[in-house]
């Protein structure tokens, strides 16, 4: 069947409010994002001198429900009711404000924002997620959608009728299959008969603990007076059709009837085998003439059976996308997809694809026969499943979309959706976002990449993005340490783009107290101030209300915690640039900002450095670009890296310089520059924390140190004259990290001396700069490369400071030549490396690694 022609596609347009051009960019980063945010900044610039935002944390009981057409538009994992999010947005923002969700999932926060007249940014790395978000946030003309679906039905009906045609066993006339039930066949271990589970007799039994349960038993043994359970441990022989429900098209009353593979009615038995099985065999022996996804799940190698965490032998052991469907439904879905086209061809056609995507799983082998539902959050293939008719399911979904459109009162159409990693929000300027509501991925809880793979394959989206997924996945070698590092980057980016004094509401739905402690540390290290428990609330959609959080209890229900980005000067001292300063003083202060920023973020691009300078300038107006460029080149050096066209080829040079990217690093001479006033502030703050730690250890003698989140709280409330650097940046310059991940002060004069010398040399800053050069693939000159003795000293510094990942990277990738070290230093550096590896293995369950072989010794 050919695709719809221009005349037929007239209904694939919409008279609903149109979104701005370029608000959605498919499976790619949206190039319009920066302009969208910059326009908002022009309309509502952040000026710390006049900013009077002072909103207390949200702490009111609210009611929400999942029983809405909007909520049920499309399946997604761990969705939050948009009505609940609307109340957060109403509390923290005003109309016209900009709301960001960097892990947008199905787009609940984005929809809530535009329903409240706010501007919205919805970001997710999964193309399936951003496509769902796009359709949640796009107004649809119901009449146009219904008309387009009817047009679609008319054009695919003939071929679909052929797939599901059968005969009525009452009148012998035409009939259409309504659904077919398939059952796994097992061999009875007692009588060795092959038995479809569907035919088994259910009897009462008991568990080992004596509790009542129902079991399926072999019908042949049952007739002989024996009870023999048939279960998943029995030998399998594959699934076969066992039951058909059909609708007569020739006028029989009632129109609906059914028959079984072993029907006692001879005519029904004959019709089942001649027409129902006959049609299935005809389909199985024919070639599907349309495109459909044949991808191996998660692109696993041909010889590899297990493709991911969600693979299960016996219950989720399909290898390719198409194996998840019966051939008849695979054919039907391919017909419908071919008729609609691909995403991005218009709002109505996208809405039809949205409906198609929404019914994929229920029309797969995952559909349970007894409930006509799938098991959420997994790829469980039940032993007895129901094959539905996709076009009928799609009609139901279209009705849900229509109902949701009536509920969806969109005030603002200012939304932009971008498929990208939350760890790199480079197109969003600093201090530009008014509020963030997000529900990030927690450890291994929900495997979004694996669960979205079916949808993304059918929509022809990019399915090779999973290296960028923030997840714990043992199969792909992604540890808890990897998750924590990526989450830290994402929360750091959120911190950067959020306006000072504004709030981030974070949904927490993990049951692990260890993960909760890690989240607290990540948020504290990033610089957020956590609100106290009296303002956090549980999201319990099983009830009508949200219950307030009880102290520090970790609960299985969803929890929303509010974090605030401190205002300038609240956590760190500010660099005040006034209107009446002369150029020399002004330039000196800009140099301070650049130096501090590149110390913390070596290898940043010029526009990000510029954003940082502008965001910290406490005066009206902006500095001239050429002045900035001049100051930057005085203290930093530019390194140009080629942009790769693919894994092996560089992009061809062009006149615009788009074939390479420039990154900036502090000059070597700048790494040891000291600001005496700032050093004094850090010394005084460290004294305060040392006193706090010693008092804590006196009261808790069994402990070795103090957790970072406790130190952060002490720092926030007791250190009044704060340094400009964040606590996380200078803490390791004064304190040691224990094997338990806590912090302790130096315990001897020697340890104190090591820390003092490290501060004087700027050791931490030098290590950070050198590793950034390595990780970003910059060619390192002999002048910049540290000696082997220096590398060994740096590895020891990392071990002592709890910078275990940096120590491991220096040993493995820093260019260390063990043959150039003395025997004593060689032994020491290998011991230090092993400590780093052991600590990382403890944190992230990573395998321990043997040190590289040094020279042979006699």
Secondary structure, 3 states (H helix, E strand, C coil): CCCCCCCHHHHHCCCCCCCCCCCECCCCCCCCHHHHHHHHHHHCCCCCCCCCCCCCCCCCCCCCCCCCCCHHHCCCCCCCCHHHHHHHHHHHCCCCCEEEECCCCCCHHHHHHHHCCCEEEEEECCHHHHHHHHHHCCCCCHHHHHHHHHHHHHHHHHHHHHHHEEECCCCCCEEEEEEEEEEEEEECCCCCCEEEHHHCEEEEEECCCCCEEEEEECHHHHHCCCCCECCCCCCEEEEEEEEEEEEECCCCCCCEEEEECCCCCHHHHHHHHHHHHHHHHHHHCCCCCCCCCCCEHHHCCCCCCCCCCCCECCCECCCECHHHCCHHHHHHHHHHHHHHCCCCCCHHHHHHHHHHHHCCHHHCCCCECCCCCCCCCCCCCCCEEEECCHHHHHHHHHHHHHHHHHHCCCCCCCEEEEECCCCCCCCCCCCCEEEEEECCCCCCCCCHHHHHHHHHHHCCCCCCCHHHCCCCEHHHCECHHHHHHHHHHHHHHHHHHEEEEEEEEEEECCCCHHHHHHHHHHHHHHCEEECCHHHCEEECCCCCCCCECCCCCCCCCEEEEEEEECCCCCCCCCCCCCCCCCHHHHHHHHHHHHHHHHHHCCCECHHHHHHHHHHHCCCCCCCCHHHHHHHHHHHEEEEEEECECCCCCECCCCCCCCCEEEEEEECHHHCCCCCHHHHHHHHHHHHHHHHHHHHHHHHCCCCCCECHHHHHHHHHHHCCCCCCCCHHHHHHHCEEECCCCCEEECCCHHHHHHHHHHHHHCHHHHHHHHHHHHHCCCCCCCCCCCCHHHHHHHHHHHHHHCCHHHHHHHHHHCCCCHHHCCHHHHHHHHHHHHHHHHHHHHHHCCCCCCCCCCCCCC
